[in-house]
């Protein structure tokens, strides 16, 4: 599983590579061009551009992508 955090925004994108079948839906739908295909799998390429719109996660047919906007996570539970 590959996980990256954004430099400018507090966003984390996790891609479960074992679940990704390489359909390219996430890459094509991303309005910020955050993702790209490498070796037939989706990879995070430009995380600093992520707006946390979550289109990639919502449209992934294999549930292989998780986007967390850490600024919206309840900090009181820590």
C-alpha positions as CSV (number, residue, x, y, z in Angstrom):
1,X,0.0,0.0,0.0
2,X,1.3,3.4,-0.9
3,X,0.6,6.5,1.2
4,X,1.6,10.1,0.6
5,X,0.9,13.3,2.4
6,X,0.5,16.7,0.6
7,X,3.1,19.3,1.2
8,X,0.9,22.4,0.9
9,X,-2.4,20.9,2.1
10,X,-3.0,18.5,4.9
11,X,-4.3,15.7,2.6
12,X,-3.3,12.0,2.6
13,X,-3.9,9.7,-0.3
14,X,-3.6,6.0,0.1
15,X,-3.7,3.6,-2.9
16,X,-4.0,-0.1,-2.2
17,X,-1.9,-1.4,-5.1
18,X,-3.2,-4.9,-4.7
19,X,-6.8,-3.8,-5.3
20,X,-6.0,-1.4,-8.2
21,X,-6.7,-3.0,-11.6
22,X,-5.4,-0.1,-13.6
23,X,-8.7,1.1,-15.1
24,X,-7.5,4.7,-15.3
25,X,-10.8,6.2,-14.1
26,X,-9.2,8.0,-11.2
27,X,-6.5,9.5,-13.4
28,X,-9.0,10.7,-16.0
29,X,-11.4,12.2,-13.4
30,X,-8.9,14.1,-11.2
31,X,-9.3,17.8,-12.0
32,X,-5.9,18.6,-10.5
33,X,-3.8,15.9,-12.3
34,X,-2.7,14.5,-9.0
35,X,-2.6,10.9,-10.1
36,X,-0.8,9.1,-13.0
37,X,-0.4,5.5,-14.2
38,X,2.9,3.7,-13.6
39,X,3.4,0.1,-14.4
40,X,-0.3,-0.4,-14.9
41,X,-1.3,1.0,-11.4
42,X,-2.5,4.4,-10.2
43,X,0.2,6.4,-8.4
44,X,0.3,9.8,-6.7
45,X,2.3,12.1,-8.8
46,X,1.5,15.7,-7.7
47,X,0.0,15.4,-4.2
48,X,0.7,19.1,-3.5
49,X,-2.0,19.9,-6.2
50,X,-4.7,17.8,-4.5
51,X,-7.8,19.8,-3.5
52,X,-9.3,16.8,-1.6
53,X,-12.4,16.7,-3.9
54,X,-12.3,12.9,-3.5
55,X,-13.5,12.2,-7.0
56,X,-10.8,9.5,-7.3
57,X,-12.0,7.7,-4.2
58,X,-15.7,8.0,-5.0
59,X,-15.3,6.7,-8.6
60,X,-12.8,3.9,-8.0
61,X,-14.7,0.7,-8.8
62,X,-12.3,-1.3,-6.7
63,X,-12.3,0.9,-3.5
64,X,-8.5,1.0,-3.9
65,X,-8.1,4.8,-3.1
66,X,-8.7,6.5,0.2
67,X,-8.4,10.3,0.4
68,X,-8.3,11.9,3.9
69,X,-8.5,15.7,4.3
70,X,-6.7,15.9,7.6
71,X,-7.9,19.4,8.2
72,X,-11.5,18.0,8.5
73,X,-10.6,15.1,10.8
74,X,-11.7,15.5,14.4
75,X,-8.5,16.3,16.3
76,X,-10.2,15.9,19.7
77,X,-10.1,12.1,19.4
78,X,-6.3,12.1,19.6
